[in-house]
């Protein structure tokens, strides 16, 4: 499965199959939330939350690729990501793009 954020794949003629998407909602455990809250007072990177968002993007991307595979896709083009707060200390990440098949 080829995943790109461009609207083409070099050297391939593409047939559009439809929207492929994947999402997840993630949060950190209570202990991590406390340590990160303290860190936010003094400034700097909240590494625990950075790791959480990286894990969330990876999982959303994996789920998007699985969704595309169900459509019979060879790849996904024009991939985009979005995130939003669902509740305090929890975020949704969605990955979406156009599932394509090589002609």
N, CA, C and O atoms as CSV, one atom per row, in Angstrom:
chain,resi,resn,atom,element,x,y,z
A,1,UNK,N,N,0.861,-1.178,0.000
A,1,UNK,CA,C,0.000,0.000,0.000
A,1,UNK,C,C,0.901,1.233,0.000
A,1,UNK,O,O,1.749,1.395,0.877
A,2,UNK,N,N,0.707,2.092,-0.990
A,2,UNK,CA,C,1.470,3.336,-1.071
A,2,UNK,C,C,0.615,4.457,-0.487
A,2,UNK,O,O,-0.537,4.644,-0.880
A,3,UNK,N,N,1.189,5.193,0.449
A,3,UNK,CA,C,0.494,6.292,1.119
A,3,UNK,C,C,1.255,7.579,0.854
A,3,UNK,O,O,2.434,7.691,1.191
A,4,UNK,N,N,0.572,8.565,0.243
A,4,UNK,CA,C,1.221,9.841,-0.082
A,4,UNK,C,C,0.280,11.007,0.210
A,4,UNK,O,O,-0.941,10.853,0.233
A,5,UNK,N,N,0.882,12.182,0.433
A,5,UNK,CA,C,0.050,13.366,0.647
A,5,UNK,C,C,-0.084,14.208,-0.621
A,5,UNK,O,O,-0.613,15.319,-0.571
A,6,UNK,N,N,0.384,13.695,-1.745
A,6,UNK,CA,C,0.193,14.359,-3.036
A,6,UNK,C,C,-1.059,13.766,-3.689
A,6,UNK,O,O,-1.584,12.754,-3.226
A,7,UNK,N,N,-1.532,14.396,-4.760
A,7,UNK,CA,C,-2.724,13.871,-5.431
A,7,UNK,C,C,-2.359,12.927,-6.571
A,7,UNK,O,O,-3.196,12.648,-7.430
A,8,UNK,N,N,-1.132,12.436,-6.592
A,8,UNK,CA,C,-0.681,11.501,-7.625
A,8,UNK,C,C,0.385,10.584,-7.028
A,8,UNK,O,O,0.932,10.860,-5.960
A,9,UNK,N,N,0.665,9.511,-7.721
A,9,UNK,CA,C,1.792,8.633,-7.407
A,9,UNK,C,C,2.619,8.563,-8.684
A,9,UNK,O,O,2.130,8.122,-9.724
A,10,UNK,N,N,3.855,8.991,-8.604
A,10,UNK,CA,C,4.725,9.075,-9.788
A,10,UNK,C,C,4.730,7.765,-10.572
A,10,UNK,O,O,4.933,6.686,-10.015
A,11,UNK,N,N,4.498,7.890,-11.887
A,11,UNK,CA,C,4.557,6.743,-12.783
A,11,UNK,C,C,3.332,5.849,-12.759
A,11,UNK,O,O,3.324,4.798,-13.401
A,12,UNK,N,N,2.301,6.243,-12.036
A,12,UNK,CA,C,1.094,5.407,-11.943
A,12,UNK,C,C,-0.120,6.167,-12.459
A,12,UNK,O,O,-0.302,7.350,-12.173
A,13,UNK,N,N,-0.937,5.466,-13.220
A,13,UNK,CA,C,-2.237,5.998,-13.615
A,13,UNK,C,C,-3.225,5.463,-12.591
A,13,UNK,O,O,-3.239,4.267,-12.300
A,14,UNK,N,N,-4.056,6.353,-12.041
A,14,UNK,CA,C,-4.890,5.993,-10.900
A,14,UNK,C,C,-6.373,5.979,-11.214
A,14,UNK,O,O,-6.870,6.807,-11.979
A,15,UNK,N,N,-7.065,5.040,-10.620
A,15,UNK,CA,C,-8.526,4.979,-10.630
A,15,UNK,C,C,-8.984,5.278,-9.202
A,15,UNK,O,O,-8.537,4.626,-8.258
A,16,UNK,N,N,-9.862,6.252,-9.041
A,16,UNK,CA,C,-10.359,6.629,-7.724
A,16,UNK,C,C,-11.392,5.620,-7.240
A,16,UNK,O,O,-12.324,5.272,-7.965
A,17,UNK,N,N,-11.215,5.155,-6.003
A,17,UNK,CA,C,-12.164,4.205,-5.416
A,17,UNK,C,C,-13.075,4.853,-4.387
A,17,UNK,O,O,-14.212,4.415,-4.208
A,18,UNK,N,N,-12.601,5.881,-3.713
A,18,UNK,CA,C,-13.420,6.544,-2.704
A,18,UNK,C,C,-12.601,6.987,-1.513
A,18,UNK,O,O,-11.372,6.929,-1.530
A,19,UNK,N,N,-13.290,7.429,-0.482
A,19,UNK,CA,C,-12.667,7.936,0.730
A,19,UNK,C,C,-12.190,6.792,1.615
A,19,UNK,O,O,-12.919,5.828,1.850
A,20,UNK,N,N,-10.972,6.908,2.097
A,20,UNK,CA,C,-10.443,5.983,3.101
A,20,UNK,C,C,-10.189,6.798,4.354
A,20,UNK,O,O,-9.657,7.906,4.285
A,21,UNK,N,N,-10.568,6.252,5.496
A,21,UNK,CA,C,-10.412,7.007,6.738
A,21,UNK,C,C,-10.080,6.079,7.893
A,21,UNK,O,O,-10.384,4.887,7.862
A,22,UNK,N,N,-9.465,6.635,8.891
A,22,UNK,CA,C,-9.168,5.910,10.117
A,22,UNK,C,C,-9.033,6.912,11.240
A,22,UNK,O,O,-8.541,8.021,11.032
A,23,UNK,N,N,-9.466,6.530,12.429
A,23,UNK,CA,C,-9.380,7.461,13.551
A,23,UNK,C,C,-9.153,6.716,14.854
A,23,UNK,O,O,-9.314,5.499,14.942
A,24,UNK,N,N,-8.776,7.487,15.856
A,24,UNK,CA,C,-8.614,6.965,17.206
A,24,UNK,C,C,-8.796,8.111,18.189
A,24,UNK,O,O,-8.565,9.272,17.852
A,25,UNK,N,N,-9.208,7.782,19.394
A,25,UNK,CA,C,-9.257,8.741,20.489
A,25,UNK,C,C,-8.289,8.223,21.545
A,25,UNK,O,O,-8.388,7.077,21.983
A,26,UNK,N,N,-7.354,9.075,21.950
A,26,UNK,CA,C,-6.305,8.669,22.886
A,26,UNK,C,C,-6.265,9.597,24.085
A,26,UNK,O,O,-6.622,10.772,24.000
A,27,UNK,N,N,-5.822,9.041,25.207
A,27,UNK,CA,C,-5.555,9.838,26.400
A,27,UNK,C,C,-4.390,9.206,27.135
A,27,UNK,O,O,-4.027,8.061,26.865
A,28,UNK,N,N,-3.809,9.938,28.051
A,28,UNK,CA,C,-2.735,9.421,28.895
A,28,UNK,C,C,-3.315,9.076,30.261
A,28,UNK,O,O,-4.367,9.579,30.655
A,29,UNK,N,N,-2.610,8.213,30.967
A,29,UNK,CA,C,-3.106,7.826,32.285
A,29,UNK,C,C,-3.000,8.979,33.275
A,29,UNK,O,O,-2.315,9.969,33.020
A,30,UNK,N,N,-3.671,8.840,34.383
A,30,UNK,CA,C,-3.790,9.902,35.380
A,30,UNK,C,C,-2.427,10.391,35.865
A,30,UNK,O,O,-2.216,11.598,35.985
A,31,UNK,N,N,-1.502,9.478,36.145
A,31,UNK,CA,C,-0.177,9.866,36.631
A,31,UNK,C,C,0.556,10.727,35.608
A,31,UNK,O,O,1.191,11.719,35.964
A,32,UNK,N,N,0.466,10.343,34.334
A,32,UNK,CA,C,1.110,11.127,33.277
A,32,UNK,C,C,0.460,12.502,33.163
A,32,UNK,O,O,1.147,13.498,32.937
A,33,UNK,N,N,-0.873,12.559,33.319
A,33,UNK,CA,C,-1.566,13.845,33.246
A,33,UNK,C,C,-1.060,14.797,34.319
A,33,UNK,O,O,-0.866,15.984,34.054
A,34,UNK,N,N,-0.844,14.290,35.526
A,34,UNK,CA,C,-0.366,15.135,36.626
A,34,UNK,C,C,1.029,15.665,36.316
A,34,UNK,O,O,1.284,16.860,36.466
A,35,UNK,N,N,1.938,14.782,35.883
A,35,UNK,CA,C,3.305,15.240,35.603
A,35,UNK,C,C,3.334,16.229,34.439
A,35,UNK,O,O,4.122,17.174,34.450
A,36,UNK,N,N,2.496,16.021,33.455
A,36,UNK,CA,C,2.459,16.937,32.316
A,36,UNK,C,C,1.824,18.267,32.701
A,36,UNK,O,O,2.200,19.307,32.160
A,37,UNK,N,N,0.870,18.250,33.624
A,37,UNK,CA,C,0.265,19.498,34.105
A,37,UNK,C,C,1.299,20.346,34.827
A,37,UNK,O,O,1.344,21.563,34.644
A,38,UNK,N,N,2.126,19.713,35.644
A,38,UNK,CA,C,3.193,20.431,36.331
A,38,UNK,C,C,4.162,21.013,35.310
A,38,UNK,O,O,4.577,22.165,35.436
A,39,UNK,N,N,4.525,20.225,34.301
A,39,UNK,CA,C,5.454,20.671,33.264
A,39,UNK,C,C,4.905,21.890,32.524
A,39,UNK,O,O,5.666,22.774,32.130
A,40,UNK,N,N,3.586,21.936,32.336
A,40,UNK,CA,C,2.999,23.054,31.593
A,40,UNK,C,C,3.164,24.377,32.333
A,40,UNK,O,O,3.108,25.436,31.707
A,41,UNK,N,N,3.364,24.347,33.647
A,41,UNK,CA,C,3.588,25.584,34.399
A,41,UNK,C,C,4.968,26.172,34.139
A,41,UNK,O,O,5.134,27.392,34.133
A,42,UNK,N,N,5.958,25.310,33.925
A,42,UNK,CA,C,7.326,25.798,33.739
A,42,UNK,C,C,7.704,25.926,32.271
A,42,UNK,O,O,8.722,26.537,31.947
A,43,UNK,N,N,6.901,25.361,31.385
A,43,UNK,CA,C,7.160,25.467,29.954
A,43,UNK,C,C,8.000,24.323,29.429
A,43,UNK,O,O,8.577,23.553,30.197
A,44,UNK,N,N,8.060,24.221,28.120
A,44,UNK,CA,C,8.812,23.176,27.463
A,44,UNK,C,C,7.895,22.156,26.812
A,44,UNK,O,O,6.671,22.214,26.937
A,45,UNK,N,N,8.520,21.226,26.118
A,45,UNK,CA,C,7.759,20.196,25.410
A,45,UNK,C,C,7.107,19.226,26.394
A,45,UNK,O,O,7.733,18.800,27.364
A,46,UNK,N,N,5.866,18.887,26.140
A,46,UNK,CA,C,5.154,17.878,26.924
A,46,UNK,C,C,5.367,16.541,26.222
A,46,UNK,O,O,4.522,16.091,25.448
A,47,UNK,N,N,6.499,15.918,26.500
A,47,UNK,CA,C,6.944,14.748,25.745
A,47,UNK,C,C,5.947,13.593,25.810
A,47,UNK,O,O,5.795,12.858,24.834
A,48,UNK,N,N,5.280,13.427,26.922
A,48,UNK,CA,C,4.302,12.351,27.041
A,48,UNK,C,C,3.144,12.563,26.065
A,48,UNK,O,O,2.646,11.615,25.457
A,49,UNK,N,N,2.728,13.817,25.927
A,49,UNK,CA,C,1.639,14.109,24.990
A,49,UNK,C,C,2.122,14.057,23.539
A,49,UNK,O,O,1.367,13.662,22.651
A,50,UNK,N,N,3.362,14.448,23.296
A,50,UNK,CA,C,3.924,14.312,21.955
A,50,UNK,C,C,3.918,12.849,21.542
A,50,UNK,O,O,3.526,12.511,20.425
A,51,UNK,N,N,4.356,11.987,22.449
A,51,UNK,CA,C,4.362,10.549,22.172
A,51,UNK,C,C,2.943,10.039,21.944
A,51,UNK,O,O,2.710,9.235,21.041
A,52,UNK,N,N,1.999,10.498,22.753
A,52,UNK,CA,C,0.607,10.073,22.605
A,52,UNK,C,C,0.072,10.458,21.231
A,52,UNK,O,O,-0.596,9.652,20.583
A,53,UNK,N,N,0.354,11.677,20.777
A,53,UNK,CA,C,-0.162,12.123,19.483
A,53,UNK,C,C,0.529,11.381,18.341
A,53,UNK,O,O,-0.110,11.081,17.333
A,54,UNK,N,N,1.809,11.084,18.477
A,54,UNK,CA,C,2.499,10.288,17.445
A,54,UNK,C,C,1.896,8.893,17.352
A,54,UNK,O,O,1.677,8.384,16.252
A,55,UNK,N,N,1.627,8.274,18.493
A,55,UNK,CA,C,0.981,6.953,18.506
A,55,UNK,C,C,-0.403,7.030,17.871
A,55,UNK,O,O,-0.792,6.145,17.109
A,56,UNK,N,N,-1.145,8.092,18.187
A,56,UNK,CA,C,-2.492,8.260,17.640
A,56,UNK,C,C,-2.452,8.424,16.121
A,56,UNK,O,O,-3.268,7.832,15.415
A,57,UNK,N,N,-1.509,9.224,15.611
A,57,UNK,CA,C,-1.387,9.398,14.155
A,57,UNK,C,C,-1.028,8.082,13.478
A,57,UNK,O,O,-1.571,7.747,12.425
A,58,UNK,N,N,-0.103,7.335,14.093
A,58,UNK,CA,C,0.283,6.036,13.529
A,58,UNK,C,C,-0.901,5.083,13.463
A,58,UNK,O,O,-1.099,4.403,12.456
A,59,UNK,N,N,-1.690,5.033,14.535
A,59,UNK,CA,C,-2.851,4.140,14.569
A,59,UNK,C,C,-3.918,4.587,13.571
A,59,UNK,O,O,-4.502,3.757,12.875
A,60,UNK,N,N,-4.173,5.890,13.498
A,60,UNK,CA,C,-5.154,6.407,12.538
A,60,UNK,C,C,-4.713,6.102,11.105
A,60,UNK,O,O,-5.541,5.752,10.264
A,61,UNK,N,N,-3.418,6.234,10.824
A,61,UNK,CA,C,-2.897,5.934,9.491
A,61,UNK,C,C,-3.068,4.451,9.169
A,61,UNK,O,O,-3.481,4.093,8.066
A,62,UNK,N,N,-2.751,3.599,10.131
A,62,UNK,CA,C,-2.910,2.145,9.943
A,62,UNK,C,C,-4.369,1.808,9.647
A,62,UNK,O,O,-4.655,1.017,8.749
A,63,UNK,N,N,-5.281,2.399,10.391
A,63,UNK,CA,C,-6.711,2.128,10.185
A,63,UNK,C,C,-7.186,2.655,8.836
A,63,UNK,O,O,-8.033,2.035,8.193
A,64,UNK,N,N,-6.646,3.795,8.401
A,64,UNK,CA,C,-6.993,4.326,7.087
A,64,UNK,C,C,-6.532,3.370,5.997
A,64,UNK,O,O,-7.277,3.100,5.054
A,65,UNK,N,N,-5.312,2.857,6.116
A,65,UNK,CA,C,-4.784,1.908,5.123
A,65,UNK,C,C,-5.621,0.634,5.098
A,65,UNK,O,O,-5.866,0.078,4.028
A,66,UNK,N,N,-6.060,0.168,6.258
A,66,UNK,CA,C,-6.928,-1.016,6.323
A,66,UNK,C,C,-8.271,-0.737,5.654
A,66,UNK,O,O,-8.814,-1.599,4.962
A,67,UNK,N,N,-8.808,0.467,5.861
A,67,UNK,CA,C,-10.068,0.855,5.227
A,67,UNK,C,C,-9.901,0.883,3.706
A,67,UNK,O,O,-10.780,0.434,2.970
A,68,UNK,N,N,-8.763,1.415,3.242
A,68,UNK,CA,C,-8.489,1.455,1.800
A,68,UNK,C,C,-8.356,0.043,1.236
A,68,UNK,O,O,-8.835,-0.231,0.136
A,69,UNK,N,N,-7.718,-0.842,1.969
A,69,UNK,CA,C,-7.546,-2.226,1.515
A,69,UNK,C,C,-8.899,-2.911,1.332
A,69,UNK,O,O,-9.063,-3.722,0.420
A,70,UNK,N,N,-9.861,-2.594,2.187
A,70,UNK,CA,C,-11.213,-3.157,2.054
A,70,UNK,C,C,-11.860,-2.736,0.741
A,70,UNK,O,O,-12.709,-3.445,0.202
A,71,UNK,N,N,-11.456,-1.584,0.235
A,71,UNK,CA,C,-11.977,-1.091,-1.047
A,71,UNK,C,C,-11.205,-1.665,-2.229
A,71,UNK,O,O,-11.564,-1.428,-3.383
A,72,UNK,N,N,-10.146,-2.418,-1.944
A,72,UNK,CA,C,-9.321,-2.980,-3.004
A,72,UNK,C,C,-8.250,-2.027,-3.504
A,72,UNK,O,O,-7.769,-2.167,-4.628
A,73,UNK,N,N,-7.879,-1.071,-2.690
A,73,UNK,CA,C,-6.936,-0.030,-3.101
A,73,UNK,C,C,-5.495,-0.526,-3.119
A,73,UNK,O,O,-5.105,-1.419,-2.366
A,74,UNK,N,N,-4.724,0.090,-4.009
A,74,UNK,CA,C,-3.275,-0.111,-4.051
A,74,UNK,C,C,-2.551,1.005,-3.298
A,74,UNK,O,O,-1.372,0.884,-2.968
A,75,UNK,N,N,-3.276,2.090,-3.034
A,75,UNK,CA,C,-2.670,3.218,-2.347
A,75,UNK,C,C,-3.708,4.226,-1.898
A,75,UNK,O,O,-4.895,4.103,-2.198
A,76,UNK,N,N,-3.233,5.223,-1.172
A,76,UNK,CA,C,-4.081,6.340,-0.739
A,76,UNK,C,C,-3.316,7.620,-1.068
A,76,UNK,O,O,-2.153,7.777,-0.698
A,77,UNK,N,N,-3.989,8.524,-1.764
A,77,UNK,CA,C,-3.378,9.803,-2.130
A,77,UNK,C,C,-4.072,10.937,-1.381
A,77,UNK,O,O,-5.162,10.778,-0.832
A,78,UNK,N,N,-3.403,12.080,-1.381
A,78,UNK,CA,C,-3.950,13.297,-0.779
A,78,UNK,C,C,-4.300,13.087,0.696
A,78,UNK,O,O,-5.350,13.532,1.159
A,79,UNK,N,N,-3.420,12.413,1.425
A,79,UNK,CA,C,-3.669,12.108,2.843
A,79,UNK,C,C,-3.614,13.386,3.671
A,79,UNK,O,O,-2.742,14.235,3.490
A,80,UNK,N,N,-4.563,13.491,4.575
A,80,UNK,CA,C,-4.654,14.626,5.492
A,80,UNK,C,C,-4.895,14.094,6.896
A,80,UNK,O,O,-5.389,12.982,7.080
A,81,UNK,N,N,-4.536,14.910,7.883
A,81,UNK,CA,C,-4.757,14.583,9.290
A,81,UNK,C,C,-5.500,15.736,9.945
A,81,UNK,O,O,-5.325,16.898,9.578
A,82,UNK,N,N,-6.320,15.398,10.908
A,82,UNK,CA,C,-6.997,16.404,11.719
A,82,UNK,C,C,-7.062,15.877,13.139
A,82,UNK,O,O,-7.081,14.667,13.367
A,83,UNK,N,N,-7.094,16.789,14.084
A,83,UNK,CA,C,-7.230,16.373,15.478
A,83,UNK,C,C,-8.141,17.355,16.195
A,83,UNK,O,O,-8.291,18.509,15.795
A,84,UNK,N,N,-8.737,16.864,17.253
A,84,UNK,CA,C,-9.594,17.721,18.062
A,84,UNK,C,C,-9.647,17.166,19.479
A,84,UNK,O,O,-9.482,15.966,19.701
A,85,UNK,N,N,-9.878,18.052,20.419
A,85,UNK,CA,C,-10.043,17.649,21.813
A,85,UNK,C,C,-11.447,17.086,21.989
A,85,UNK,O,O,-12.430,17.718,21.601
A,86,UNK,N,N,-11.534,15.915,22.565
A,86,UNK,CA,C,-12.825,15.284,22.817
A,86,UNK,C,C,-13.308,15.631,24.225
A,86,UNK,O,O,-14.489,15.891,24.452
A,87,UNK,N,N,-12.368,15.627,25.152
A,87,UNK,CA,C,-12.598,15.979,26.551
A,87,UNK,C,C,-11.247,16.390,27.107
A,87,UNK,O,O,-10.238,16.226,26.421
A,88,UNK,N,N,-11.185,16.921,28.328
A,88,UNK,CA,C,-9.862,17.277,28.853
A,88,UNK,C,C,-8.910,16.073,28.815
A,88,UNK,O,O,-9.255,14.983,29.271
A,89,UNK,N,N,-7.730,16.286,28.274
A,89,UNK,CA,C,-6.671,15.270,28.211
A,89,UNK,C,C,-6.970,14.094,27.286
A,89,UNK,O,O,-6.355,13.037,27.427
A,90,UNK,N,N,-7.890,14.252,26.352
A,90,UNK,CA,C,-8.163,13.213,25.349
A,90,UNK,C,C,-8.333,13.890,23.996
A,90,UNK,O,O,-8.982,14.930,23.882
A,91,UNK,N,N,-7.742,13.286,22.979
A,91,UNK,CA,C,-7.791,13.875,21.644
A,91,UNK,C,C,-8.142,12.815,20.614
A,91,UNK,O,O,-7.742,11.656,20.728
A,92,UNK,N,N,-8.896,13.234,19.609
A,92,UNK,CA,C,-9.179,12.376,18.465
A,92,UNK,C,C,-8.227,12.777,17.349
A,92,UNK,O,O,-7.984,13.961,17.119
A,93,UNK,N,N,-7.698,11.786,16.667
A,93,UNK,CA,C,-6.904,12.018,15.462
A,93,UNK,C,C,-7.565,11.228,14.348
A,93,UNK,O,O,-7.874,10.048,14.510
A,94,UNK,N,N,-7.782,11.890,13.207
A,94,UNK,CA,C,-8.338,11.215,12.046
A,94,UNK,C,C,-7.375,11.390,10.872
A,94,UNK,O,O,-6.824,12.467,10.649
A,95,UNK,N,N,-7.194,10.315,10.143
A,95,UNK,CA,C,-6.409,10.331,8.901
A,95,UNK,C,C,-7.376,9.994,7.779
A,95,UNK,O,O,-8.182,9.073,7.911
A,96,UNK,N,N,-7.304,10.732,6.674
A,96,UNK,CA,C,-8.209,10.456,5.563
A,96,UNK,C,C,-7.534,10.813,4.241
A,96,UNK,O,O,-6.649,11.666,4.180
A,97,UNK,N,N,-7.975,10.145,3.204
A,97,UNK,CA,C,-7.439,10.392,1.882
A,97,UNK,C,C,-8.269,9.672,0.847
A,97,UNK,O,O,-9.297,9.076,1.171
A,98,UNK,N,N,-7.831,9.722,-0.389
A,98,UNK,CA,C,-8.543,9.085,-1.500
A,98,UNK,C,C,-7.911,7.738,-1.813
A,98,UNK,O,O,-6.736,7.661,-2.174
A,99,UNK,N,N,-8.698,6.682,-1.673
A,99,UNK,CA,C,-8.236,5.334,-2.011
A,99,UNK,C,C,-8.176,5.220,-3.530
A,99,UNK,O,O,-9.106,5.616,-4.232
A,100,UNK,N,N,-7.063,4.672,-4.026
A,100,UNK,CA,C,-6.882,4.544,-5.474
A,100,UNK,C,C,-6.384,3.143,-5.836
A,100,UNK,O,O,-5.760,2.449,-5.033
A,101,UNK,N,N,-6.681,2.766,-7.059
A,101,UNK,CA,C,-6.209,1.500,-7.634
A,101,UNK,C,C,-5.377,1.850,-8.857
A,101,UNK,O,O,-5.705,2.782,-9.590
A,102,UNK,N,N,-4.302,1.106,-9.080
A,102,UNK,CA,C,-3.471,1.348,-10.248
A,102,UNK,C,C,-4.153,0.779,-11.480
A,102,UNK,O,O,-4.688,-0.330,-11.448
A,103,UNK,N,N,-4.131,1.559,-12.588
A,103,UNK,CA,C,-4.716,1.088,-13.849
A,103,UNK,C,C,-3.715,0.251,-14.595
A,103,UNK,O,O,-4.011,-0.242,-15.683
